[in-house]
Amino acid sequence: METRVALIGIIVGDRRSADSLNDILHEYGDYIIGRMGIPYREKGINVISIAVDAPQDVISALSGKIGKLDDVTCKTSFATYE
């Protein structure tokens, strides 16, 4: 199955969503290359980037689940190489 590399940018505005987010990321853990989280205390948010290598439909499902969480914003960028 063909996979794609993508970067998922996540901003968490409410820490109460963190457990749900972590559950989702654990569910897709086999596809995650790396993760970086930065707490931005001055703004009261957390900025997270997730690098993934997965089939496009898996990446879309992951992004969709994250985007449905309360007070969480998610954007996905795909690598353009062949």
C-alpha positions in Angstrom: 0.0 0.0 0.0 1.3 3.4 -1.0 2.0 5.8 1.9 2.6 9.6 2.1 4.6 11.7 4.5 2.7 14.5 6.1 3.0 17.0 8.9 0.0 17.6 11.2 0.0 20.9 13.0 -2.2 20.9 16.1 -3.1 23.8 18.5 -4.8 22.8 21.8 -6.6 25.6 23.4 -8.1 23.7 26.3 -6.0 21.1 28.3 -9.2 19.1 28.9 -8.9 17.9 25.3 -5.4 16.5 25.9 -6.5 13.0 27.1 -8.7 12.6 24.1 -6.0 13.8 21.7 -3.4 11.4 23.3 -5.9 8.5 22.9 -6.3 9.3 19.2 -2.5 9.6 18.7 -1.9 6.3 20.5 -4.5 4.7 18.2 -2.4 5.8 15.1 1.0 5.3 16.8 2.2 2.8 14.2 2.1 5.6 11.6 3.8 8.4 13.7 7.4 9.1 12.8 7.8 11.8 15.5 6.1 14.2 17.7 7.0 17.6 19.2 4.9 19.5 21.7 5.5 23.0 22.9 3.5 24.5 25.8 3.0 28.2 25.1 2.1 29.3 28.7 1.8 33.0 27.8 -1.1 32.3 25.5 -2.4 29.3 27.5 -2.2 27.0 24.5 -0.1 24.0 23.4 1.4 23.7 19.9 2.0 20.1 18.7 3.5 18.9 15.4 3.2 15.3 14.3 5.1 13.7 11.4 3.4 10.7 9.9 4.0 8.2 7.1 0.7 6.5 6.2 -1.8 5.9 3.5 -3.7 9.1 2.6 -7.0 7.8 3.9 -5.4 7.0 7.3 -3.9 10.5 7.5 -7.3 12.0 6.6 -9.0 9.9 9.3 -6.4 10.9 11.9 -6.7 14.6 11.0 -10.5 14.4 11.0 -10.7 12.8 14.5 -8.3 15.4 15.9 -10.2 18.3 14.2 -13.5 17.1 15.9 -12.1 17.6 19.4 -13.3 20.6 21.4 -11.0 23.6 21.3 -8.4 21.9 19.1 -7.3 23.2 15.7 -5.6 20.9 13.2 -4.1 21.4 9.7 -2.3 18.8 7.6 0.5 19.4 5.0 1.6 16.7 2.6 5.1 16.2 1.2 5.2 16.9 -2.5 8.0 14.5 -3.6 7.4 11.3 -5.6 
